[in-house]
Amino acid sequence: MTNYDLIIRNGQIVTDESVNKGDIAVKDGKIVEVTTNQSIEGSATQEINAEGLHVFPGLIDTHVHFNEPGRTEWEGIETGSKSLAAGGVTAYFDMPLNSTPPVIDKENLVNKQKLSEEKSVVNPYYWGGLVPENIVKLKELHENGVIGFKAFMSPSGIDDFNSADDETLFKGMTEIATFGSLLAVHAESTVICDQLASQKIKEGKTSARDFVESRPIISEIEAVRRVISYAEATGCKLHVVHASSRKVVQEIEEAKQRGVDASVETCAHYLSLTVKDLEEKGGLAKCCPPLRDEDEVEDLWEAVKNGEIDMIASDHSPAPASMKTITDNYFEGWGGISGAQSTLNVLLTEGYFKRNLPLEKIVTLMATNPAKRFGLENKGAIAKGFDAEITMVDLNESFTLQNEDLFYRHQHSPYVGKTFKGKVKTTIVNGKVVFDQGTFPNDSKY
């Protein structure tokens, strides 16, 4: 009789193609057997009865800011990764900022890698930065394991992470193309945003609506068109992050049709929050690009349904409450949303239940596509030979998110007070249960 480390029985196994009741066997951190409509024979050190639960591949969040080292008081690796685990995420890509120093050379990357290996509850991956001063260091970052590179086409808000002007983008993309990596961009036009913001402030117009109008969708479109032209000229693979509108997504879709190797992500907040939330919640709902109106949210969902969007991430960009407080001037206060724990909740509630988005599509957006796009072998699927990274969800359980439910360093989020349907019960990383029924079984090791 075969002896496994873990058997998950009787769950509804969700893949990018189907939902079927079945069993999963795990040995040495790998999935070694998957059956549908029949039981796995054998015994295991641990068995989980997943009757009534849906069993997803562990989700991959391609866009978080954990800020350690240097700004750990904003968010740290331990608290950030626990939040992800509680949200069903088993791997994440940490942005090169807002850490201080940022990940723009090998030394800073190695330092972050050591910290993450020590503290992270789930699997960490790392973006390297592209800034004007580090083009000659891009290859060594690639050789030491970065998942890709990130550049800001407008000011990042962080003093030691400079935005990339057009020359930096072109030279950097030329270099990145030589070793087959990828550039992700924060695409907003500095000229458009700065000029509109200056005029608004000069006229004393500082409301939530004024802030949103100072960073219009055309600002994203202009920047995306520009960087797509550089991708076409250099042959560099391109990834556009946090698109806030389907109009932006369509620019990337047209480029794909021309043969440009491009992909695009949006975020859960652009699919669930609007300018009205920014007005009501203040700084908790401030981000860049900003939230849009309800018609844009619905258009973005159409893009998701039509397969125009490749992946959905959290862009978890936390800060202490003191930095999120806004009174009258929405141009002040840190722009970043704390959302790492709630991405799957948003996709289930707003997508699956409200708009009939198939569960298989959620797997595609948050597991299959990220793993394929970024070359994560043996991840993003529940299949024999793949890493045993699994998320178990009760789709019948509803809950209203409270501050005390959050595992962030700072327990605030624009999602607090919202009622979600579909609750993460258990998260498994490399064959080990790291989150179960609201607790972390191996918490003593962290």
GIGINOR-V663047 format. One record per run of one state. SS is the DSSP state (alpha for helix, beta for strand, coil for the rest). FROM is the first residue (numbers start at 1). TO is the last residue. If there is no record, write none. Layout:
SS&FROM&TO, SS&FROM&TO
//
This chain:
coil&1&2, beta&3&14, coil&15&18, beta&19&27, coil&28&29, beta&30&36, coil&37&42, beta&43&49, coil&50&53, beta&54&57, coil&58&58, beta&59&65, coil&66&76, alpha&77&86, coil&87&88, beta&89&94, coil&95&105, alpha&106&119, coil&120&122, beta&123&129, coil&130&134, alpha&135&143, coil&144&147, beta&148&152, coil&153&165, alpha&166&178, coil&179&181, beta&182&186, coil&187&189, alpha&190&202, coil&203&207, alpha&208&213, coil&214&216, alpha&217&234, coil&235&236, beta&237&240, coil&241&245, alpha&246&257, coil&258&261, beta&262&267, alpha&268&271, coil&272&274, alpha&275&285, coil&286&293, alpha&294&305, coil&306&310, beta&311&313, coil&314&315, beta&316&317, coil&318&320, alpha&321&324, coil&325&336, beta&337&337, coil&338&342, alpha&343&355, coil&356&358, alpha&359&373, coil&374&386, beta&387&387, coil&388&389, beta&390&400, coil&401&402, alpha&403&405, coil&406&418, beta&419&429, coil&430&431, beta&432&436, coil&437&438, beta&439&439, coil&440&442, alpha&443&445, coil&446&446
//
